[in-house]
């Protein structure tokens, strides 16, 4: 009985890619044509949903497949597309080297790539380089889009990561950080208390005792160090409405207050 591996993967950010079920179905159809039904045993490694292919480090089911490739062993690994398995040329070269050492071939069913042939091996390396270039271009586009949002003061973070004292709000049609009337006064109490005592623990104890929070020293430290409280974020000094001046923020960074 021939043992083969099927490796589907789908990134949560890539809605254009086929579902895991569709990928598995395409691989099984290929294997049925190649070997005939009931003439092979397929091991399906579908536990890496939502994990990027740019690195193999966090893909636990992929790592399990590579171990099984040697221990079972697997004669063939079938994927829908090359970028399901790697988007980093170095990773791909290492992966394919390990496959060669284990006498295991790799087939991409939608790209008609089969590493059991010389042409297929060359084309696979070409696809590896193209996939890495595509990933880098997409990464640059995401960075450009993020930098533009920072430039116009648009808040793109989640509600759970909003700095204490602020809340998301719409200003001139843009989602921005606006002062939160519920937590803003508490924020200023924390800042004034730290300015007086320069003690993170004392500030945390005060806010917990006074308002029933369960905040720790790191919570206070993040407030004191955060530049958004004087309205600045990643070089945009008009990112949001400030609570304090830049001069006051500078003074807070000193362990001993300036008299």
N, C-alpha and C positions, 0 to 999 in steps of 0.2 A: 504493500500500500504506500503510495506517494503522500508525504506530508508537506503541506504548503501553508504559508502564512498569508493572511489578508489584513492589510493595515489601512483602515479609513481614518481620516482626521478632518475636523471642521473647526475653523476659528470662529469664535462668536462675532468678531468684527467683520468677517467676510460673508455677508449674506448672499453674495452671488454664487458661491460654491455650492455644489450638490450636497444633499444631506448625507449623513453617515449611511443610512439605509440604501440610498441610491448607489453610493460608492461600493458597498458590499455586494449589491445585486449585480453591478457591472462586472465585478471581479469574479463572482461565481459563474456568470454567463460565459466569461472567457475560459474558466477552468473546465466547464462542462464541454465546451467546444474542443479544448486542447486534449483532455484526458478521457472525456466521457463520464457521465454521471456514475457515482458509486465506485469510481476507480481512483479516487484520491480522498484524503482527509484534510479538511480545511480548518486551521486554527485561526480564529478571528480575534484581532487585538484592537478593540474599539473603545478603550478606556481613556483616550487622550482628547476627548471633546473639549473644545474651547481653549486649547493650548497651542501657542504659536509654534511653527515649524522652524523658526530661525535658530533654535538651539534644541539639542536632544536632552539637556540636563533634567528638565521637569517632566518629560514624557515617560512616565513609569511603565505604561503598557508597551511602548516602543522598546524600552530597555529589556522588558520581559521577553519580547519577541526575539531580540538579538541573542539573549541567553538560550532560548528554545532552539534557535537556528543551529546551535552547536550541540545541545544536549539531546534533542529529539531524534535526528536532526531534520531541519527543513530543507527541501530541495529547491524551493522557489518561494519568493515573496512577491505578492501581487498588490499593486496599488492602482488607484484610478488615474492619478497624475503625479508627475515627479515632485511637485511642490507640496504634496501631502506628506512626504517623508523628510524633506530638508529644503531649506532656502539659504543655506550657507555652504559655499563650495568646499570649504575645508571639512565641514561635517560630512558632506556627501562623500568626499574622497575617502575619509576614514571609514564611513559606513560600508561603502562599496569594497574597500580593501578587506574589511572583516568578512564580507560575504564571499569574496573570492577565496579567502583562506578556508572558509567552511564549505566550499563547492556549492554555494547557493546562488542562484540567478535572481535577477530582479526584472519584473515586467510592469510597464505602465500601459494599462489597457486602452486609455483614450488617446494616447500619443503613439501607439504602436511601437513602443520601445522594448526591446528584449535584449538583455545583456549577455545572452548565450551566443549572440552573433557579434562579429567585429564592428559592423556598422552600428548596431544597437549600443555597444559600449561607447563608441565615439559620440553618438548623438546624445546619449545620456549625460556625458560630461558637458556637452554644449548646452543642454537644457539646465544643468546645474548652474552654470555661469549666468544664464539669462534670468533664472529665478532669483539669484542673489541680487542682480542688478535691479530687477523689478522691486524687490523688497526695499533696497536702499532708496530708490526713487520715491516709493510710497512713504517711506519714513521721512524723507526730506519734505514731502508735501504736507505731512501731518505737522512737522515742526514749523513750517511756514504758516500754516493755518493757525496753530497755537500762538505763535508770535504776533500774528495780526490781531487775534482776540485780545492779547495783553495790551497791545498798542492802543486799541480803542476802548479799553477798560471793560471788556466783556468777561464775565465770570463763567468759566466752563467747567468748574469743579462740581462735585456732587453736593447735595444738601448736607450730608454728614460731615463734609470737610470744610464747611463755612467757618471762618475765624470767629471766635467768641466775640459777641458784641455786634455782629453783623447778621444779615439775612439776605437771600437773593431777592432782587426786586427789578422791575422793568423801568428803565429810565430812558426816555426818548427812543423807545422801541428796542433797547438793548438790555439783556439780562446782566445786571451789575450788582455789586455788593452795596447794600444800603444799611444805614444804622438801624439796629434793632432796639426799639424803645423798651423792651422787656429786660434785655441783658446789658444794654449800653451803660446804664448807671452803675451796675455791678462791676463792669469792666473798669470804669474810672475809679471806683473804690480800690480795686486791686492795684491799679497803676499808682495811685496816690499812696497806698500803704507800702508798696515796694519802694517807691521813691523815698519814703521816710526811713524805713528799716533795712532795706537791702537784704531781705531774708525771704527766700522762696517758701520755706516751711511755714513761717509765720503767716504768710499770705494765704497759703493753701488751707491752713487751719481756720483762719478767719472766714474764708468764703464757705467752707464746709459747715462750720458752726452757725454762721449767720443765715445761710440760705439752704441748708440741707443737702448740699452737693457732696460728691465723693471724689473731689479733685485731688491730684497729687502734685508733687513738686514740678514734674515735667509740664503739666498744664500751665502753671504760672510762668515757667521759663519760656514756653512757646509764646505766650502773650508778650513778655518783655522783649523778646528777640525779634518778633514779627514786624516787618517794615510796613505792613498794610495799615498799621495804626497811625502812621503819619501820612498815609495815602499813597504809598509807593509799593510797586511790585515789579520785579524783574526789569528795572530801568524806567518804568513809567511812573513818574512822580505824581500823576493825576489819575491814578488807577481807581481810587475810590475816595469818598469823603473821609477826611482824617479825624481822629479823636484827639491827637496831640500834635505838637509841632515837631519838626525834625530835630530842633535843638533839645527839646525835652527827651526825645527818644535817644539821642546821643548821650545825654546825661544818665539815662537809665542803664546804659551799657557799662557804666563804671560801677565797680563794686562799692566804692565809697562816694557818697554824694558830693558834688561841688558846692561849697559854701560861698 
